[in-house]
Amino acid sequence: MDNIVSKEKFLAGDYTSNDLFPDKKKDNLKELKSLLDSPSDLSVEEFPVPTGVSNDLQQAMKEDQVDSKIYQYNELAKIVKALPDEPKITSGFDSLNEALDGGFQGGELVILSAATKNGKTTFCQTMSYLQAVKGVNSLWFSLEMSWQEITRKFLAMDIDDVITQVPANLGIFYMIDNRGLNLKTLEIKAKEARDKLGVKIIYIDHLHFLLPLGETKNVSFVIGGIVREVKQIAVKLNITIVLIAHTKKLETDARPDINSLRDSSFIAQESDFVFLMWRERLDLDKKQKKYTGLEEEDIYSEATFVALEANRRNGKTKRWKFGLVNDCFHEYGTYLYIKNENGTEVANIEKKDTSQEDTKKEIKKNTQMGMFRKK
């Protein structure tokens, strides 16, 4: 049938009704129907995109192909042995990297949890800043703080801005409007940031903002489902995700542990690492039964503890001590050195934290990075 439109023209949309039905014969209709009924010749991907459909929508509608084949161990072992070593993603702190066998890896989900106002976001921003200084780009979904607030915190850490009044060109990225953010949008933006901006690690602040308002089902299961989806995004995109979470309400002097995560035990079960934070509370005079309101006493010391409570990769667990200067966390020995007035001595450093010589080496190294200054 010479006057029927060719398959190539049909797929390209280069035809008119006259091309399809020049003589309005039933044979032409049968020919056209045969094209549409031939899955071996046509696939959905081959059809032209309708006019007016945006690139973002086209990308969102594409589904990954699922490989349902069953493989034998030795086949996969050969593939894994041939793979190049994947570089680790630094945490920003050498002591943490040591417990992580060099750092984080793509596909891992990291939980950082603490009570309200104990420094969760600031600690993650410190990691993000140190990573950016070392060339590791990060993406933030800050659902709790405004973009102005998160920017001011990064500015406080940015030594380039202090010296030159020009912010450093750091690979830290975030949206300024996160209203309506859901897991699907998060995945699309994460993929875009990975592909176009070279992002290797994502920070989500925080978990409970991903919980739909008015959720009346079993909250534990809902949160568990959210955490599992976040983990799947990390694996799918081969990217590290740090998810900030709250702990449940604890007694005043109680230290959080793996069972302190708020609302769901699935949070720890679905993650690769669980870090917990708490501020060191001072031992107040317990004999003082009545508080007159005249005393001025600090409730907390200057120390903040970070503990690696769960480690799926190698099982190592450890606790570290940090101090805060210029809205930036430092390992405690380094912190004491910075706080020293003349900057030449390290006073009252506990042996378990670091030696004086090691601290001086750390100061020298990080001063070159522009990390330390006095207000």
C-alpha positions as CSV (number, residue, x, y, z in Angstrom):
1,M,0.0,0.0,0.0
2,D,2.0,2.9,-1.4
3,N,0.1,5.8,0.0
4,I,0.0,4.8,3.6
5,V,2.3,6.9,5.9
6,S,5.6,5.2,6.7
7,K,6.4,4.1,10.3
8,E,9.2,6.6,10.5
9,K,6.9,9.5,9.6
10,F,4.2,8.2,12.0
11,L,6.6,8.1,14.9
12,A,8.0,11.5,14.1
13,G,4.5,13.0,13.9
14,D,5.2,14.0,10.3
15,Y,1.9,13.3,8.7
16,T,-1.6,14.6,8.0
17,S,-5.0,12.9,7.9
18,N,-4.7,12.9,4.1
19,D,-1.5,10.9,4.4
20,L,-3.3,8.3,6.6
21,F,-6.5,8.1,4.7
22,P,-6.0,9.2,1.1
23,D,-8.7,6.9,-0.3
24,K,-10.4,6.2,3.1
25,K,-10.1,2.5,2.4
26,K,-10.4,-0.1,5.2
27,D,-7.1,-1.6,4.2
28,N,-5.4,1.6,5.3
29,L,-7.1,1.4,8.7
30,K,-5.9,-2.2,9.1
31,E,-2.3,-1.1,8.2
32,L,-2.4,1.7,10.8
33,K,-3.8,-0.7,13.4
34,S,-1.1,-3.2,12.7
35,L,1.5,-0.6,13.5
36,L,-0.2,0.1,16.9
37,D,-0.6,-3.5,17.7
38,S,3.0,-4.6,17.1
39,P,4.9,-4.3,20.5
40,S,8.0,-5.7,18.9
41,D,8.1,-2.8,16.5
42,L,6.7,0.0,18.7
43,S,7.3,1.0,22.3
44,V,5.9,3.9,24.4
45,E,9.3,5.5,24.4
46,E,9.3,5.8,20.6
47,F,6.1,7.9,20.5
48,P,6.8,11.6,20.1
49,V,6.3,13.8,23.2
50,P,3.1,15.8,23.0
51,T,3.6,19.5,22.4
52,G,3.7,21.6,25.7
53,V,5.0,18.8,28.0
54,S,7.9,20.2,30.1
55,N,11.3,18.4,30.4
56,D,10.8,18.1,34.1
57,L,7.5,16.3,33.6
58,Q,9.0,14.0,31.0
59,Q,11.8,13.1,33.4
60,A,9.4,12.5,36.3
61,M,7.3,10.1,34.2
62,K,10.3,7.9,33.2
63,E,10.5,4.8,35.3
64,D,13.6,2.8,35.9
65,Q,13.8,-0.6,34.3
66,V,13.7,-3.4,36.9
67,D,16.2,-6.2,36.3
68,S,14.3,-9.3,37.4
69,K,16.9,-11.8,36.4
70,I,18.4,-14.1,39.0
71,Y,22.2,-14.2,39.1
72,Q,24.7,-16.7,40.5
73,Y,27.2,-15.6,43.1
74,N,30.3,-16.1,41.0
75,E,28.9,-13.9,38.2
76,L,28.4,-11.0,40.5
77,A,31.6,-11.6,42.4
78,K,33.6,-11.1,39.1
79,I,31.7,-7.9,38.4
80,V,32.4,-6.6,42.0
81,K,36.1,-7.5,41.8
82,A,36.4,-5.6,38.5
83,L,34.8,-2.4,40.0
84,P,37.1,0.4,40.9
85,D,37.4,1.4,44.5
86,E,34.8,4.0,45.4
87,P,36.3,7.0,47.1
88,K,35.0,7.6,50.6
89,I,33.1,10.8,51.5
90,T,34.8,12.6,54.4
91,S,32.7,13.4,57.5
92,G,34.9,16.5,57.9
93,F,36.4,15.1,61.1
94,D,39.4,12.8,61.1
95,S,38.3,11.0,64.3
96,L,34.9,10.2,62.8
97,N,36.5,9.1,59.5
98,E,38.6,6.6,61.4
99,A,35.6,4.9,62.9
100,L,34.0,4.9,59.4
101,D,37.0,3.3,57.7
102,G,37.7,6.5,55.9
103,G,34.3,8.1,55.6
104,F,30.8,7.6,54.3
105,Q,29.9,5.7,51.1
106,G,27.3,6.2,48.4
107,G,24.0,4.5,49.2
108,E,24.3,4.9,53.0
109,L,21.7,6.5,55.3
110,V,23.1,8.3,58.3
111,I,20.8,9.3,61.3
112,L,21.9,12.1,63.6
113,S,19.6,12.5,66.6
114,A,19.5,14.6,69.7
115,A,17.0,16.5,71.8
116,T,15.8,19.9,70.8
117,K,18.4,22.7,70.9
118,N,21.3,20.4,71.3
119,G,23.2,21.3,68.1
120,K,22.0,18.8,65.5
121,T,21.7,21.2,62.6
122,T,24.8,23.1,63.6
123,F,26.9,19.9,63.7
124,C,25.6,18.9,60.3
125,Q,26.3,22.3,58.9
126,T,29.9,22.0,60.3
127,M,30.3,18.7,58.5
128,S,28.9,20.2,55.3
129,Y,31.2,23.2,55.5
130,L,34.3,21.0,56.2
131,Q,33.3,18.7,53.3
132,A,32.9,21.7,50.9
133,V,36.3,23.0,51.9
134,K,37.7,19.6,50.9
135,G,35.8,19.6,47.6
136,V,32.8,17.5,48.5
137,N,29.5,19.1,47.4
138,S,26.4,18.8,49.5
139,L,22.6,19.5,49.1
140,W,20.4,20.7,51.9
141,F,16.7,20.3,52.4
142,S,16.2,22.5,55.4
143,L,12.5,22.2,56.4
144,E,13.0,23.7,59.9
145,M,15.1,26.8,59.2
146,S,14.6,29.6,56.6
147,W,17.2,29.9,53.9
148,Q,18.3,33.2,55.5
149,E,19.0,31.5,58.8
150,I,20.9,28.6,57.3
151,T,22.9,31.0,55.2
152,R,23.9,33.2,58.2
153,K,25.1,30.0,60.0
154,F,27.4,29.1,57.0
155,L,28.6,32.8,56.9
156,A,29.7,32.5,60.5
157,M,31.9,29.6,59.6
158,D,33.2,31.2,56.4
159,I,36.7,32.6,57.0
160,D,36.9,34.0,53.4
161,D,33.9,36.3,54.1
162,V,35.5,37.5,57.4
163,I,38.8,38.4,55.7
164,T,37.6,39.6,52.3
165,Q,33.9,40.3,52.8
166,V,33.3,38.0,49.9
167,P,31.7,34.6,50.6
168,A,33.8,31.5,49.6
169,N,32.8,29.6,46.4
170,L,31.7,26.5,48.2
171,G,29.8,23.5,46.9
172,I,26.9,23.9,49.3
173,F,23.4,24.0,47.7
174,Y,19.9,24.4,48.9
175,M,16.4,25.5,47.8
176,I,14.9,28.7,49.3
177,D,11.3,27.4,49.2
178,N,10.7,23.9,50.5
179,R,6.9,24.2,50.9
180,G,5.1,21.1,49.6
181,L,8.3,19.1,49.6
182,N,7.6,15.4,49.4
183,L,9.8,12.3,48.8
184,K,9.2,12.2,45.1
185,T,10.2,15.8,44.7
186,L,13.2,15.2,47.0
187,E,14.3,12.3,44.8
188,I,14.0,14.4,41.6
189,K,16.0,17.3,43.1
190,A,18.6,15.0,44.6
191,K,19.2,13.3,41.2
192,E,19.4,16.7,39.5
193,A,21.9,18.0,42.1
194,R,24.0,14.8,41.7
195,D,24.0,14.9,37.9
196,K,24.4,18.7,37.4
197,L,26.1,19.9,40.5
198,G,28.3,17.0,41.5
199,V,26.6,16.6,44.9
200,K,27.7,13.5,46.8
201,I,25.9,14.0,50.2
202,I,22.4,15.2,51.1
203,Y,21.2,16.7,54.4
204,I,17.6,16.5,55.4
205,D,16.5,18.7,58.4
206,H,14.5,17.0,59.6
207,L,12.6,13.6,59.5
208,H,9.4,14.6,61.2
209,F,8.8,17.4,58.6
210,L,8.3,14.6,56.0
211,L,5.5,13.1,58.1
212,P,2.1,14.2,56.6
213,L,0.1,16.5,58.8
214,G,-3.0,14.9,60.2
215,E,-1.6,11.4,59.9
216,T,-3.9,9.2,62.0
217,K,-2.4,5.8,61.2
218,N,0.3,4.0,63.3
219,V,2.9,6.8,63.4
220,S,5.7,4.3,64.0
221,F,5.0,2.4,60.8
222,V,4.5,5.6,58.8
223,I,7.8,7.0,59.9
224,G,9.4,3.6,59.3
225,G,8.1,3.8,55.7
226,I,9.5,7.3,55.2
227,V,12.9,6.3,56.5
228,R,12.9,3.2,54.2
229,E,12.0,5.3,51.2
230,V,14.8,7.8,52.0
231,K,17.2,4.8,52.3
232,Q,16.0,3.5,48.9
233,I,16.7,7.0,47.4
234,A,20.2,6.8,48.7
235,V,20.8,3.4,47.2
236,K,19.1,4.3,43.9
237,L,21.2,7.4,43.4
238,N,24.3,6.0,45.0
239,I,24.5,9.0,47.3
240,T,24.9,9.5,51.1
241,I,21.9,10.9,52.9
242,V,22.1,12.4,56.5
243,L,18.7,12.5,58.1
244,I,18.3,14.6,61.2
245,A,15.8,13.2,63.8
246,H,14.6,14.1,67.3
247,T,14.9,11.9,70.3
248,K,12.0,11.3,72.6
249,K,11.7,13.3,75.8
250,L,14.2,12.1,78.4
251,E,14.8,12.7,82.0
252,T,16.9,15.7,82.7
253,D,20.1,13.9,83.5
254,A,19.5,10.9,81.1
255,R,21.8,10.3,78.2
256,P,20.2,9.2,74.9
257,D,20.8,5.8,73.5
258,I,19.7,3.7,70.5
259,N,16.3,3.3,72.1
260,S,15.8,7.1,72.5
261,L,14.9,7.8,68.8
262,R,11.5,9.4,68.7
263,D,8.3,7.6,67.5
264,S,9.8,4.6,65.8
265,S,12.4,1.8,66.2
266,F,12.4,1.5,62.4
267,I,14.6,4.6,62.2
268,A,17.6,2.7,63.5
269,Q,16.7,-0.5,61.7
270,E,16.5,1.1,58.3
271,S,19.7,3.2,58.6
272,D,23.4,2.3,58.2
273,F,24.7,4.6,61.0
274,V,23.1,6.2,64.1
275,F,24.8,9.1,65.7
276,L,23.5,10.6,69.0
277,M,24.3,14.0,70.5
278,W,23.9,15.6,73.9
279,R,25.3,18.5,75.8
280,E,27.2,17.9,79.0
281,R,25.1,18.9,82.0
282,L,26.9,20.3,85.0
283,D,26.5,18.5,88.4
284,L,24.6,21.2,90.4
285,D,24.6,21.1,94.1
286,K,22.0,18.5,94.9
287,K,21.9,19.7,98.5
288,Q,20.5,23.0,97.4
289,K,16.8,22.1,97.7
290,K,15.5,25.6,97.2
291,Y,16.5,27.9,94.3
292,T,16.3,31.5,95.3
293,G,16.7,33.0,91.9
294,L,19.7,35.0,93.0
295,E,22.4,32.5,91.9
296,E,23.8,32.6,88.4
297,E,25.0,29.1,87.4
298,D,25.6,27.5,84.1
299,I,23.4,24.5,83.6
300,Y,25.6,23.0,80.8
301,S,29.3,22.9,80.2
302,E,31.0,23.9,77.0
303,A,31.2,20.3,75.9
304,T,28.9,18.4,73.5
305,F,29.2,14.7,73.0
306,V,28.6,12.8,69.8
307,A,28.3,9.0,69.9
308,L,28.3,6.5,67.1
309,E,25.7,4.1,68.6
310,A,25.0,1.9,65.6
311,N,27.4,1.0,62.7
312,R,26.1,-1.5,60.1
313,R,29.3,-1.5,58.1
314,N,32.0,-2.5,60.6
315,G,30.3,-2.5,64.0
316,K,32.6,0.1,65.5
317,T,31.0,2.3,68.1
318,K,32.7,5.3,69.8
319,R,32.1,8.6,71.6
320,W,33.7,12.0,70.9
321,K,33.7,15.3,72.7
322,F,33.3,18.6,70.8
323,G,33.2,22.3,71.6
324,L,31.5,25.2,69.7
325,V,33.3,28.3,68.4
326,N,31.9,30.7,65.8
327,D,28.8,28.5,65.2
328,C,31.2,25.7,64.2
329,F,32.0,22.5,66.1
330,H,35.6,21.4,66.8
331,E,37.0,18.3,68.4
332,Y,37.5,19.2,72.1
333,G,41.2,19.5,72.3
334,T,41.2,21.8,69.3
335,Y,38.3,23.8,70.8
336,L,40.3,24.4,74.0
337,Y,43.3,25.6,72.0
338,I,41.1,28.0,70.1
339,K,39.5,29.3,73.3
340,N,42.9,29.9,74.9
341,E,43.5,33.7,75.1
342,N,47.1,33.7,73.8
343,G,46.7,30.8,71.5
344,T,50.0,29.3,72.5
345,E,49.0,26.7,75.1
346,V,46.5,23.9,75.4
347,A,45.1,23.9,78.8
348,N,43.0,21.2,80.6
349,I,43.0,18.8,77.7
350,E,41.9,15.4,78.8
351,K,44.4,12.7,77.6
352,K,41.6,10.7,76.1
353,D,40.7,13.6,73.8
354,T,44.1,14.3,72.2
355,S,47.7,15.1,73.0
356,Q,49.1,18.6,73.0
357,E,51.3,17.8,70.0
358,D,48.5,16.3,68.0
359,T,46.3,19.2,68.8
360,K,49.0,21.7,67.5
361,K,49.3,19.7,64.3
362,E,45.5,19.7,63.9
363,I,45.4,23.5,64.5
364,K,48.2,24.1,61.9
365,K,46.4,21.9,59.3
366,N,43.0,23.5,59.9
367,T,44.3,27.0,60.1
368,Q,45.5,26.5,56.5
369,M,41.9,25.5,55.7
370,G,40.7,28.8,57.3
371,M,38.7,27.1,60.0
372,F,39.9,29.0,63.1
373,R,39.5,32.5,64.1
374,K,38.5,34.5,67.2
375,K,35.5,36.7,67.5
